[in-house]
């Protein structure tokens, strides 16, 4: 398999785009933090009437939330980053990579023409794609790279 | 004497352990590229999530490649007798019902040599987890057919193809009355993690079959279900309460036909409401799923709650004690007829056959092993070849931003903001790496919970003992940690554990982006 070729033809929807939660714009910051923690995610896509209006990630927490307790009971819309750049579901993996690299962001929501959110493109999607493409090389590794078998195991 | 105890939820303060706490100091001896590595990595990811202290976890294995597993887990472990791991595990859970006991076995050890033991551990609902690595071959003994080898498979012991029919481990476990039965695949990491987690939380016997690739003697045995490009067209990912839809384009489903499950295309006028909804408590559905090969059902197939063996047995012991007091083994022995066996050792000189020794030629497999080592580092052409050959130094890791353990938390947050980064390396006063503090830690333990960041120190909120790599490590090592454990940053240290750099998922993305 030629990786480059695959990246250029791989539809973005076949990647693991599951690393996000959705919340409505009037949810309190405290509730969003709670949901993120419970679902082990670090990115919330903020919806109003089903349409994407903003994004809230752990970087926003660092910038605007952690040292500002007065924000904790406010709606998420006050601390989110509004109008994030998005990808359409027709994009390829290569398109997504380029956009992420160019914008220097770590979350790019994937949105249908009608505005419906279908996923979130993250660096993990790429890492997972590489690991799934070369499982023997990437998944099947010993816990400590300094201690590997020099000989085949077996009698 | 022991009384009945249930698996206690960890006390108010759950133990915070990391992957590294479960990595032992033993050199892993499986062949390079073996699927066992991926299972080990997932286990080391899942166990810290349970919050159970290491001394409450035991791995017991029999004989085979998979059975080396206990050596590599920093928990208690027993490498036991061929096929008898369920038996030792049964005894252990009886006297220590609060342990989390895991049996690691393979298709040979579990279904052939130890078939009977496995059946009865399932039937008794012993509170253990049985993880069966199924590679459809005897790997340790170099490639003979096993009880799960498909009919016709040509192996060293079946040069014309085996004439035997394989066992279906899921059907066996269901027929043996197991209360939790699941299946997953070695290289579908997150899926395996979810299944192992569910098995860990089940009370009673949990049987998990893992499709595992033997890269040497039966490579590609599970390819239709593991190969990224085709697996989603062959796998049915089961979820309790969800309709059975499958296919890369979610265009096929399962309906209940007149005599069993049938595959239909949604394009042929079937609606989602027509499809079977998965119900883990239905034994008849579980049985039908166990016989299905297209699509291959993966995930939790069956899960019900039933009284466990230790509960039942200890209830009887306690009842007997309440009625008759503590037992006396000596009195029991003396209670019936006893007799003495004549000493027949006179005249026998105790001669033992000399143990047959043979030094295995140390060079026998060298050429073969060189070939194997290459296999693990060569993944193709062009970009992937470059990626496989690259070290972290080639990827150009950034210099780490560091704080000391005694630093105030508000200082750490300010540093991250100032440098627009999501991760700081934390050092002791002597500059050695002590931990890592990331945006993830801020989200999970600080934001919305700690109001005075100046009163807190970094040491209280950092992640201790992070997994590290050296600058000469291959990039694929970093990818392994990032894909299996979800790490976004891996610290790079020198031979004295002094931080020299940091590599992040961004660096991988940027490298690929620069090449597309």
Interface residues (C-beta under 8 A of the other chain):
Chain A: X1 X2 X3 X4 X7 X8 X14 X16 X29 X30 X33 X34 X36 X37 X42 X58 X59 X61 X62 X63 X65 X66 X67 X69 X72 X94 X97 X98 X100 X101 X106 X123 X124 X126 X127 X128 X130 X131 X132 X133 X134 X135 X136 X137 X138 X139 X140 X141 X142 X143 X144 X145 X146 X147 X148 X149 X150 X151 X152 X153 X154 X155
Chain B: X23 X25 X26 X27 X28 X29 X30 X31 X32 X33 X34 X35 X36 X37 X38 X40 X41 X44 X65 X68 X72 X139 X140 X141 X142 X186 X187 X188 X189 X190 X213 X215 X216 X226 X228 X248 X365 X368 X369 X372 X375 X376 X377 X379 X380 X381 X382 X383 X384 X387 X388 X410 X413 X416 X417 X422 X439 X440 X442 X443 X444 X446 X447 X448 X451 X453 X469 X470 X473 X474 X476 X477 X479 X480 X482 X483 X484 X486 X488 X504 X505 X506 X508 X509 X510 X512 X513 X514 X515 X516
